[in-house]
Amino acid sequence: MSVELKEHRSSTADISTTSEGLPISNIIPKNDEDDASMLMAFNNAKPSLLVICLTVLASISGFMFGYDTGYISSALVSIGKDFGSELTYGQQEFITAATSLGALISAIFAGICADLFGRKPVVMTSNVLFVVGAAIQCGAHTVWTMIAGRLVMGFGVGIGSLIAPLYISELAPSRFRGRLVVINCLGITGGQLIAYGVGAGLDQVHNGWRVVVGLSMIPPAIQLVAFFFLPETPRYLISKGKTEKAAGVISRTHPGASQALIETKIGEFMQLNNELPGSNVFSRTWEGIKEIHRVPSNFRALVIACALQGIQQFTGFNSLMYFSSTIFQAIGFDNSTAVSVIVAGTNFVFTLVAFFVIDRVGRRRILLIGIPGMMISLIVCAISFHYIKIEFKDGSAVLRDTKITGWGIVVIVGMVCFVATYAVGIGNVPWQQCELFPQSVRGIGASYATATNWSGSLVISATFLTMLENITPTGTFAFFAGLCLVAYVFVFFCYPELSNMELEETQAVLTGGFNIKQSKKLASARRRQHAKELAEYLEKNTEELVDKV
Ligand SMILES: O[C@H]1[C@H](O)[C@@H](O)[C@H](O)[C@@H](O)[C@H]1O
């Protein structure tokens, strides 16, 4: 099959509006016979088995992100004197921060490389870095070797955190994109939970931490081998003019789709998914950087993607993730590690809830419900801390109440509610970041947003204990509650609803403004359309079945 590649820069895409005032580009399938959904109908209105397999294999990156950031708190305890003497606070901080720093650095380049060289080689590079980083740590006998290993592993984490949602978004049928990206988030939160569990189980075992780190080499090795055989995304292939190959991938991810349908789909992708101009890697990267800042819809996408990642980190969730044992110990819980597992467990369970609701309820609505929930929970914690009477000095708690009080219980309940409302919304919605950008700048946009995530994570983990010391726990939690309010205002005014839309439609939504109202209309129109097609499909199949019987 050969399809002619039209030159059609995204910056000049012709954006028109429908009678309802929806900003719909003329590149978008406008009628109810949208071939994308017809392709879906061939798959029993579900993503094909291959798409599910590809998503799960890509989500190993999410798992590595979670596991590698999760095991360190217990490893730091079980390292004990293995490096000669007890680790100082400073050394512990360096070992922890090295991964976030590595992730921040590699995230900056990962998206750009994904645009230039493809999604697959980038995934495979992260696998090599995961394995090398873990091997260095396993053999470490000095603090600096350990830090080096964590840094190399961090490079892998940064790349993995960016590339998995990107790969999944580009393969997913629009109606399931939210859910499929959340599978990667389940990998993250599941990885954190398992790391906590394994770490807690092995923390008394001599050199147990080396086992915990060693185990982390298995999943990336599996992913590396698998990706050797897995395809590139059709959208990336089309952006490189490889339409034949793209058609081959579509026919595998949408078994049963006719040649004509595949051609239509490819034609649709081709109208926006072309490559940036430029004769070499540097000039093309520069073009991308210019395009993301100069094209207003791209810049809006960038603001939203970075702001959501910033909100995710600066509302303080990771401070609980990293320091919950310290906090729980401070309010009088003996088995603080076990209580910390509750935080990781709640995070995982409510990410699972997000999986079921994200495409139905919509990303925007979930945030507008979740963020106030986080704010109320944080206020409850702030008030309770006022009555618990603890102080933090030199990175640890000075207790005035030695027994758990009623307020201590309220703090735990508040934190669990905070984690639940976080996990269902802002914990995963920012990872839908790739849907905001058109093909030409998707990787670069994802780089900016992912780097924002890791910068936030680095800042929060480096400042949380200092905040507890200087502005008290009540002040710290009240501060995060205040940030939730700012976050709510931002989402309310600037984050349009993008669920159920094709990746090619989102750029049109962001043309001429944030178009909140129109986006809501378009998203519900798409939802209704999908529901209608599903009903028709089921009816047709039932009739066929009845005829056969
Ligand atoms: O989406 C993830 C998830 O919520 C993790 O639990 C958290 O530790 C990460 O920072 C975040 O990016």
The ligand as an ORCA input file, in Angstrom:
! r2SCAN-3c Opt
* xyz 0 1
  O       2.529      9.168     39.287
  C       3.514      8.823     40.191
  C       2.915      8.114     41.375
  O       1.912      8.863     41.907
  C       3.966      7.801     42.393
  O       3.378      7.215     43.507
  C       4.786      9.006     42.792
  O       5.787      8.624     43.687
  C       5.379      9.678     41.583
  O       6.115     10.811     41.936
  C       4.314     10.043     40.591
  O       4.889     10.632     39.463
*
